[in-house]
């Protein structure tokens, strides 16, 4: 399974729509281990572009600090689970918490 993490300075970006890149983390759900991480540059920001763009790259989950409700709906239409309110940490730290069931998500840090 692939998990997408928006990045800012090597850690989770608090607003996914304006990040410069994404970490795409491949995980083995049976062993709960990270297989590999690939950082890819985000396309130029356009409303509605990121959900299908990440779906084309195989993402099944996106973990973000904040995300607008329209973007969440567009991700759902692509079959991508959205987790918001995560704290800024490294992609590996966030994914390991997700795999262990200990990822703390809180308030959506986006108000649109």
DSSP file (Angstrom, degrees, kcal/mol; ACC not computed):
  #  RESIDUE AA STRUCTURE BP1 BP2  ACC     N-H-->O    O-->H-N    N-H-->O    O-->H-N    TCO  KAPPA ALPHA  PHI   PSI    X-CA   Y-CA   Z-CA
    1    1 A X              0   0    0      0, 0.0    26,-3.1     0, 0.0     2,-0.4   0.000 360.0 360.0 360.0 147.7    0.0    0.0    0.0
    2    2 A X  E     -Ab  26  59A   0     56,-0.6    58,-3.0    24,-0.2    59,-1.2  -0.914 360.0-164.7-112.7 134.5    1.2    3.6   -0.7
    3    3 A X  E     -Ab  25  61A   0     22,-2.4    22,-3.0    -2,-0.4     2,-0.4  -0.964  11.0-146.3-117.1 130.2    0.8    6.4    1.7
    4    4 A X  E     -Ab  24  62A   0     57,-3.0    59,-2.2    -2,-0.4     2,-0.4  -0.821  14.4-176.0 -99.7 134.6    1.2   10.1    0.6
    5    5 A X  E     -Ab  23  63A   0     18,-2.3    18,-2.8    -2,-0.4     2,-0.2  -0.983  22.6-134.1-128.3 118.1    2.7   12.7    2.9
    6    6 A X  E     -A   22   0A   0     57,-0.7     7,-2.6    -2,-0.4     2,-0.3  -0.532  30.8-144.3 -70.6 138.4    2.9   16.4    1.8
    7    7 A X  E     +AC  21  12A   0     14,-3.1    13,-0.9     5,-0.3    14,-0.8  -0.824  30.2 171.5-114.6 145.3    6.3   17.8    2.6
    8    8 A X  E >  S- C   0  11A   0      3,-2.8     3,-1.5    -2,-0.3    11,-0.0  -0.903  85.6 -17.6-142.3 115.6    7.8   21.1    3.8
    9    9 A X  T 3  S-     0   0    0     -2,-0.3     3,-0.1     1,-0.3    -2,-0.0   0.871 128.4 -52.1  55.1  40.9   11.4   21.1    4.7
   10   10 A X  T 3  S+     0   0    0      1,-0.2    81,-0.5    80,-0.0    -1,-0.3   0.401 123.5  84.4  82.3  -2.8   11.5   17.3    5.1
   11   11 A X  E <  S-C    8   0A   0     -3,-1.5    -3,-2.8    79,-0.2    -1,-0.2  -0.783  94.4 -64.5-125.6 171.2    8.5   17.0    7.4
   12   12 A X  E     -C    7   0A   0     77,-2.2     2,-0.3    -2,-0.3    -5,-0.3  -0.325  51.7-130.6 -56.9 127.1    4.7   16.9    7.0
   13   13 A X        -     0   0    0     -7,-2.6    52,-1.1     1,-0.1    53,-0.3  -0.620   7.2-137.9 -78.7 138.0    3.4   20.2    5.5
   14   14 A X  S    S+     0   0    0     -2,-0.3    52,-0.8     1,-0.2     2,-0.5   0.772  95.4  40.5 -72.2 -24.7    0.5   21.6    7.5
   15   15 A X  B >  S-f   66   0B   0     50,-0.2     3,-1.3     1,-0.1    -1,-0.2  -0.934  71.8-163.0-124.8 109.2   -1.4   22.5    4.3
   16   16 A X  G >  S+     0   0    0     50,-1.4     3,-1.4    -2,-0.5    -1,-0.1   0.802  80.3  66.2 -63.3 -32.2   -1.2   19.8    1.7
   17   17 A X  G 3  S+     0   0    0      1,-0.3    -1,-0.3    49,-0.2    29,-0.1   0.652 106.1  40.6 -69.1 -15.6   -2.3   21.9   -1.3
   18   18 A X  G <  S+     0   0    0     -3,-1.3    -1,-0.3    27,-0.1    -2,-0.2   0.113  84.3 125.3-120.0  21.8    0.7   24.2   -1.2
   19   19 A X    <   -     0   0    0     -3,-1.4   -11,-0.2     1,-0.1     3,-0.1  -0.448  57.4-138.5 -80.2 156.5    3.5   21.8   -0.5
   20   20 A X  S    S+     0   0    0    -13,-0.9    22,-2.5     1,-0.2     2,-0.3   0.744  79.1   1.9 -84.9 -25.7    6.5   21.5   -2.8
   21   21 A X  E     -AD   7  41A   0    -14,-0.8   -14,-3.1    20,-0.3     2,-0.4  -0.960  61.2-132.1-154.6 169.3    6.7   17.7   -2.8
   22   22 A X  E     -AD   6  40A   0     18,-2.7    18,-2.8    -2,-0.3     2,-0.6  -0.977  13.2-138.6-126.8 141.6    5.2   14.5   -1.5
   23   23 A X  E     -AD   5  39A   0    -18,-2.8   -18,-2.3    -2,-0.4     2,-0.7  -0.900  17.0-159.4 -91.9 125.5    6.8   11.5    0.1
   24   24 A X  E     -AD   4  38A   0     14,-3.4    14,-2.2    -2,-0.6     2,-0.6  -0.940  11.8-165.0-105.6 113.1    5.2    8.4   -1.3
   25   25 A X  E     -AD   3  37A   0    -22,-3.0   -22,-2.4    -2,-0.7     2,-0.4  -0.883   9.0-150.7-108.5 118.1    5.8    5.6    1.2
   26   26 A X  E     -AD   2  36A   0     10,-2.7     9,-3.1    -2,-0.6    10,-1.2  -0.733  22.3-175.4 -84.1 130.4    5.3    2.0    0.2
   27   27 A X  E     - D   0  34A   0    -26,-3.1     2,-0.7    -2,-0.4     7,-0.2  -0.936  29.2-133.5-128.2 151.9    4.3   -0.2    3.2
   28   28 A X  E  >> - D   0  33A   0      5,-2.8     4,-1.7    -2,-0.3     5,-1.3  -0.917  17.7-163.0 -99.3 110.4    3.7   -3.9    3.7
   29   29 A X  T  45S+     0   0    0     -2,-0.7    -1,-0.1     1,-0.2     5,-0.0   0.750  85.4  55.5 -70.2 -23.3    0.5   -4.0    5.6
   30   30 A X  T  45S+     0   0    0      1,-0.2    -1,-0.2     3,-0.1    -2,-0.0   0.933 120.2  28.3 -73.5 -45.3    1.1   -7.6    6.8
   31   31 A X  T  45S-     0   0    0      2,-0.1    -2,-0.2     0, 0.0    -1,-0.2   0.573 100.4-131.3 -91.3  -9.7    4.5   -7.0    8.4
   32   32 A X  T  <5 +     0   0    0     -4,-1.7     2,-0.3     1,-0.2    -3,-0.2   0.894  61.8 134.8  59.8  41.7    3.7   -3.3    9.2
   33   33 A X  E   < -D   28   0A   0     -5,-1.3    -5,-2.8    66,-0.0     2,-0.4  -0.902  61.6-115.1-123.4 150.3    7.0   -2.2    7.7
   34   34 A X  E     -D   27   0A   0     -2,-0.3    -7,-0.3    -7,-0.2     3,-0.1  -0.706  24.9-174.6 -79.3 129.2    8.1    0.5    5.4
   35   35 A X  E     -     0   0A   0     -9,-3.1     2,-0.3    -2,-0.4    -8,-0.2   0.882  62.0 -27.5 -90.5 -49.3    9.4   -0.9    2.1
   36   36 A X  E     -D   26   0A   0    -10,-1.2   -10,-2.7     2,-0.0     2,-0.4  -0.988  49.2-137.8-161.7 164.2   10.6    2.3    0.4
   37   37 A X  E     -D   25   0A   0     -2,-0.3     2,-0.4   -12,-0.2   -12,-0.2  -0.994  14.3-173.6-129.4 135.0   10.1    6.0    0.2
   38   38 A X  E     -D   24   0A   0    -14,-2.2   -14,-3.4    -2,-0.4     2,-0.5  -0.996  12.2-151.5-128.2 127.4   10.1    8.1   -2.9
   39   39 A X  E     -D   23   0A   0     -2,-0.4     2,-0.4   -16,-0.2   -16,-0.2  -0.861  19.5-177.2 -97.4 128.7    9.9   11.9   -2.8
   40   40 A X  E     -D   22   0A   0    -18,-2.8   -18,-2.7    -2,-0.5     2,-0.1  -0.973  29.7-109.3-128.7 141.9    8.3   13.5   -5.9
   41   41 A X  E     -D   21   0A   0     -2,-0.4   -20,-0.3   -20,-0.2     2,-0.2  -0.413  36.5-120.4 -66.3 138.8    7.8   17.1   -6.8
   42   42 A X        -     0   0    0    -22,-2.5     3,-0.1    -2,-0.1    -1,-0.1  -0.509  28.0-111.1 -76.7 148.1    4.2   18.3   -6.6
   43   43 A X        -     0   0    0     -2,-0.2     3,-0.1     1,-0.2    -1,-0.1  -0.309  52.5 -71.6 -70.0 164.9    2.6   19.6   -9.8
   44   44 A X        -     0   0    0      1,-0.1     2,-0.2     5,-0.0    -1,-0.2  -0.322  67.6 -91.4 -56.4 138.6    1.8   23.3   -9.9
   45   45 A X        +     0   0    0     -3,-0.1     2,-0.3     4,-0.1    -1,-0.1  -0.340  59.0 157.4 -63.0 123.3   -1.2   24.0   -7.6
   46   46 A X    >   -     0   0    0     -2,-0.2     3,-2.1    -3,-0.1     4,-0.5  -0.975  49.3-100.0-141.8 132.0   -4.5   23.8   -9.4
   47   47 A X  T 3  S+     0   0    0     -2,-0.3    -2,-0.0     1,-0.3     0, 0.0  -0.257 106.2   8.2 -53.7 130.4   -7.8   23.2   -7.6
   48   48 A X  T 3> S+     0   0    0      1,-0.0     4,-0.6     4,-0.0    -1,-0.3   0.392 100.0 104.9  83.3  -3.5   -8.8   19.5   -7.8
   49   49 A X  H <>  +     0   0    0     -3,-2.1     4,-1.9     1,-0.1     5,-0.2   0.887  66.6  61.6 -78.9 -39.5   -5.6   18.3   -9.4
   50   50 A X  H  > S+     0   0    0     -4,-0.5     4,-3.0     1,-0.2     5,-0.3   0.863  94.4  58.9 -64.5 -40.3   -3.9   16.5   -6.5
   51   51 A X  H  > S+     0   0    0      1,-0.2     4,-2.1     2,-0.2    -1,-0.2   0.953 114.2  36.0 -57.2 -51.1   -6.4   13.8   -5.8
   52   52 A X  H  X S+     0   0    0     -4,-0.6     4,-2.4     2,-0.2    -1,-0.2   0.875 116.2  56.2 -68.8 -32.5   -6.3   12.2   -9.2
   53   53 A X  H  X S+     0   0    0     -4,-1.9     4,-0.7     1,-0.2    -2,-0.2   0.918 111.9  41.7 -62.5 -43.9   -2.5   12.9   -9.5
   54   54 A X  H  <>S+     0   0    0     -4,-3.0     5,-2.1     2,-0.2     3,-0.4   0.852 111.3  56.4 -72.2 -34.1   -1.8   11.0   -6.3
   55   55 A X  H ><5S+     0   0    0     -4,-2.1     3,-1.9    -5,-0.3    -2,-0.2   0.903 102.6  55.8 -61.7 -40.5   -4.3    8.2   -7.3
   56   56 A X  H 3<5S+     0   0    0     -4,-2.4    -1,-0.2     1,-0.3    -2,-0.2   0.785 105.1  53.6 -61.5 -26.4   -2.3    7.7  -10.5
   57   57 A X  T 3<5S-     0   0    0     -4,-0.7    -1,-0.3    -3,-0.4    -2,-0.2   0.342 124.1-105.4 -91.6   5.8    0.8    7.2   -8.3
   58   58 A X  T < 5 +     0   0    0     -3,-1.9   -56,-0.6     1,-0.2    -3,-0.2   0.533  60.2 162.2  89.7   7.6   -1.0    4.5   -6.3
   59   59 A X  E   < +b    2   0A   0     -5,-2.1    -1,-0.2     1,-0.2   -56,-0.2  -0.383  15.0 172.7 -64.7 136.0   -1.7    6.4   -3.1
   60   60 A X  E     +     0   0A   0    -58,-3.0    21,-2.7     1,-0.3     2,-0.3   0.518  69.9  32.1-114.1 -16.5   -4.4    4.8   -0.9
   61   61 A X  E     -be   3  81A   0    -59,-1.2   -57,-3.0    19,-0.2     2,-0.4  -0.996  60.8-164.5-140.6 141.3   -4.0    7.0    2.1
   62   62 A X  E     -be   4  82A   0     19,-2.6    21,-2.5    -2,-0.3     2,-0.5  -0.999   6.2-163.0-125.2 132.0   -3.0   10.7    2.5
   63   63 A X  E     +be   5  83A   0    -59,-2.2   -57,-0.7    -2,-0.4     2,-0.3  -0.963  22.9 161.7-114.7 123.2   -2.0   12.0    5.9
   64   64 A X        -     0   0    0     19,-2.9    22,-1.9    -2,-0.5    21,-0.5  -0.897  47.5-130.3-137.9 162.4   -2.0   15.8    6.2
   65   65 A X  S    S-     0   0    0    -52,-1.1    44,-1.9     1,-0.3    20,-1.2   0.917  94.3  -1.3 -75.3 -47.8   -2.1   18.6    8.7
   66   66 A X  B     +f   15   0B   0    -52,-0.8   -50,-1.4   -53,-0.3    -1,-0.3  -0.992  62.0 171.1-146.7 152.4   -5.0   20.3    7.1
   67   67 A X        -     0   0    0     -2,-0.3    43,-0.3    43,-0.2    17,-0.0  -0.941  33.1-112.4-161.5 134.9   -7.2   20.0    4.0
   68   68 A X     >  -     0   0    0     -2,-0.3     4,-2.0    44,-0.2     5,-0.1  -0.252  31.8-113.7 -66.5 158.7  -10.3   21.7    2.8
   69   69 A X  H  > S+     0   0    0      1,-0.2     4,-2.2     2,-0.2     5,-0.1   0.845 115.1  55.6 -65.9 -34.4  -13.6   19.7    2.7
   70   70 A X  H  > S+     0   0    0     42,-0.4     4,-2.3     2,-0.2    -1,-0.2   0.931 108.4  48.2 -63.5 -44.1  -13.8   19.9   -1.1
   71   71 A X  H  > S+     0   0    0      1,-0.2     4,-2.5     2,-0.2    -2,-0.2   0.909 109.6  52.9 -62.5 -41.2  -10.3   18.3   -1.4
   72   72 A X  H  X S+     0   0    0     -4,-2.0     4,-2.2     1,-0.2    -1,-0.2   0.911 109.5  49.1 -60.4 -41.3  -11.4   15.6    1.1
   73   73 A X  H  X S+     0   0    0     -4,-2.2     4,-2.0     2,-0.2    -1,-0.2   0.903 110.2  50.8 -63.7 -40.9  -14.4   14.8   -1.0
   74   74 A X  H  X S+     0   0    0     -4,-2.3     4,-1.0     2,-0.2    -2,-0.2   0.878 109.7  50.0 -66.2 -37.5  -12.2   14.6   -4.2
   75   75 A X  H ><>S+     0   0    0     -4,-2.5     5,-2.5     1,-0.2     3,-0.7   0.918 108.6  52.9 -64.7 -42.1   -9.9   12.2   -2.4
   76   76 A X  H ><5S+     0   0    0     -4,-2.2     3,-1.5     1,-0.3    -2,-0.2   0.887 104.7  55.4 -60.1 -39.1  -12.8   10.0   -1.4
   77   77 A X  H 3<5S+     0   0    0     -4,-2.0    -1,-0.3     1,-0.3    -2,-0.2   0.779 107.3  50.5 -64.0 -25.8  -14.0    9.9   -5.0
   78   78 A X  T <<5S-     0   0    0     -4,-1.0    -1,-0.3    -3,-0.7    -2,-0.2   0.433 120.4-110.8 -89.5  -0.5  -10.5    8.5   -5.9
   79   79 A X  T < 5S+     0   0    0     -3,-1.5     2,-0.5    -4,-0.3    -3,-0.2   0.755  71.9 140.9  77.5  24.2  -10.8    5.9   -3.2
   80   80 A X      < -     0   0    0     -5,-2.5    -1,-0.3    -6,-0.1     2,-0.2  -0.895  49.8-132.7-105.7 124.8   -8.1    7.5   -1.1
   81   81 A X  E     -e   61   0A   0    -21,-2.7   -19,-2.6    -2,-0.5     2,-0.5  -0.553  20.8-147.5 -73.6 135.8   -8.5    7.6    2.7
   82   82 A X  E     -e   62   0A   0     -2,-0.2     2,-0.5   -21,-0.2   -19,-0.2  -0.913  16.3-177.0-110.4 130.2   -7.8   11.0    4.2
   83   83 A X  E     -e   63   0A   0    -21,-2.5   -19,-2.9    -2,-0.5     2,-0.3  -0.992  13.8-177.9-123.0 122.1   -6.4   11.6    7.7
   84   84 A X        +     0   0    0     -2,-0.5   -19,-0.2   -21,-0.2   -18,-0.2  -0.764  52.3  48.3-117.8 163.5   -6.1   15.2    8.8
   85   85 A X        +     0   0    0    -20,-1.2    21,-0.3   -21,-0.5   -20,-0.2   0.592  68.1 152.7  87.4  12.2   -4.7   16.9   11.9
   86   86 A X        -     0   0    0    -22,-1.9    -1,-0.3    -3,-0.2     2,-0.2  -0.451  45.0-115.3 -73.6 148.9   -1.4   15.1   12.0
   87   87 A X        -     0   0    0     17,-0.5     2,-0.3    -2,-0.1   -75,-0.2  -0.485  37.5 -89.3 -81.9 153.9    1.6   16.8   13.6
   88   88 A X  S    S+     0   0    0     -2,-0.2     2,-0.3   -77,-0.1    -1,-0.1  -0.486  71.6 131.5 -64.8 122.1    4.6   17.8   11.6
   89   89 A X        -     0   0    0     -2,-0.3   -77,-2.2    -3,-0.0     2,-0.1  -0.911  62.4 -68.2-156.9 175.9    7.1   14.9   11.7
   90   90 A X     >  -     0   0    0     -2,-0.3     4,-2.4   -79,-0.2     5,-0.2  -0.392  46.2-114.8 -70.3 154.1    9.2   12.9    9.3
   91   91 A X  H  > S+     0   0    0    -81,-0.5     4,-2.9     1,-0.2     5,-0.2   0.901 117.7  51.9 -56.0 -40.9    7.3   10.7    6.8
   92   92 A X  H  > S+     0   0    0      1,-0.2     4,-2.6     2,-0.2    -1,-0.2   0.913 109.5  49.1 -63.7 -41.4    8.8    7.6    8.4
   93   93 A X  H  > S+     0   0    0      2,-0.2     4,-1.9     1,-0.2    -1,-0.2   0.924 114.2  45.3 -62.3 -44.8    7.7    8.7   11.9
   94   94 A X  H  X S+     0   0    0     -4,-2.4     4,-2.4     2,-0.2    -2,-0.2   0.933 114.8  46.9 -64.6 -47.0    4.2    9.4   10.7
   95   95 A X  H  X S+     0   0    0     -4,-2.9     4,-2.9     1,-0.2     5,-0.2   0.898 110.4  52.3 -65.9 -40.4    3.9    6.2    8.7
   96   96 A X  H  X S+     0   0    0     -4,-2.6     4,-1.8    -5,-0.2    -1,-0.2   0.896 111.0  48.0 -63.0 -38.4    5.3    4.0   11.5
   97   97 A X  H  X>S+     0   0    0     -4,-1.9     5,-2.5    -5,-0.2     6,-1.0   0.913 111.6  50.5 -65.5 -41.6    2.7    5.6   13.9
   98   98 A X  H ><5S+     0   0    0     -4,-2.4     3,-0.9     4,-0.2    -2,-0.2   0.937 111.5  47.6 -59.3 -47.4    0.0    4.9   11.4
   99   99 A X  H 3<5S+     0   0    0     -4,-2.9    -1,-0.2     1,-0.3    -2,-0.2   0.836 112.8  48.8 -65.0 -32.7    1.0    1.3   11.0
  100  100 A X  H 3<5S-     0   0    0     -4,-1.8    -1,-0.3    -5,-0.2    -2,-0.2   0.549 112.5-119.3 -83.2  -7.7    1.2    0.8   14.8
  101  101 A X  T <<5S+     0   0    0     -3,-0.9    -3,-0.2    -4,-0.7    -2,-0.1   0.704  88.4 106.2  77.6  19.1   -2.3    2.4   15.2
  102  102 A X      < +     0   0    0     -5,-2.5     2,-0.3    -6,-0.2    -4,-0.2   0.316  35.8 130.9-113.6   7.2   -0.8    5.2   17.4
  103  103 A X        -     0   0    0     -6,-1.0     2,-0.6    -8,-0.1    -9,-0.0  -0.451  49.8-144.0 -64.9 124.7   -1.0    8.1   14.9
  104  104 A X        -     0   0    0     -2,-0.3   -17,-0.5   -17,-0.0     2,-0.4  -0.816  19.2-176.3 -92.6 121.2   -2.6   11.0   16.6
  105  105 A X        +     0   0    0     -2,-0.6   -20,-0.2   -19,-0.1   -19,-0.2  -0.913  10.0 165.1-113.0 146.9   -4.9   13.1   14.4
  106  106 A X        -     0   0    0     -2,-0.4   -22,-0.1   -21,-0.3   -20,-0.1  -0.182  43.8  -8.8-130.8-138.6   -6.5   16.2   15.7
  107  107 A X  S    S-     0   0    0    -22,-0.2     2,-0.4     1,-0.1    -1,-0.3  -0.391  72.6-105.1 -68.4 142.8   -8.2   19.3   14.4
  108  108 A X        -     0   0    0      1,-0.1   -42,-0.2   -24,-0.1    -1,-0.1  -0.571  27.6-149.8 -65.4 121.6   -8.2   19.9   10.7
  109  109 A X  S    S+     0   0    0    -44,-1.9     2,-0.4    -2,-0.4   -43,-0.3   0.237  72.6  80.5 -84.2  15.7   -5.6   22.7   10.3
  110  110 A X        -     0   0    0    -43,-0.3   -43,-0.2   -45,-0.2    -2,-0.1  -0.964  58.4-164.3-123.3 139.3   -7.4   24.1    7.2
  111  111 A X              0   0    0     -2,-0.4   -43,-0.1     1,-0.1    -1,-0.1   0.151 360.0 360.0-112.6  20.8  -10.5   26.3    7.4
  112  112 A X              0   0    0      0, 0.0   -42,-0.4     0, 0.0   -44,-0.2   0.383 360.0 360.0-134.0 360.0  -11.7   26.1    3.8
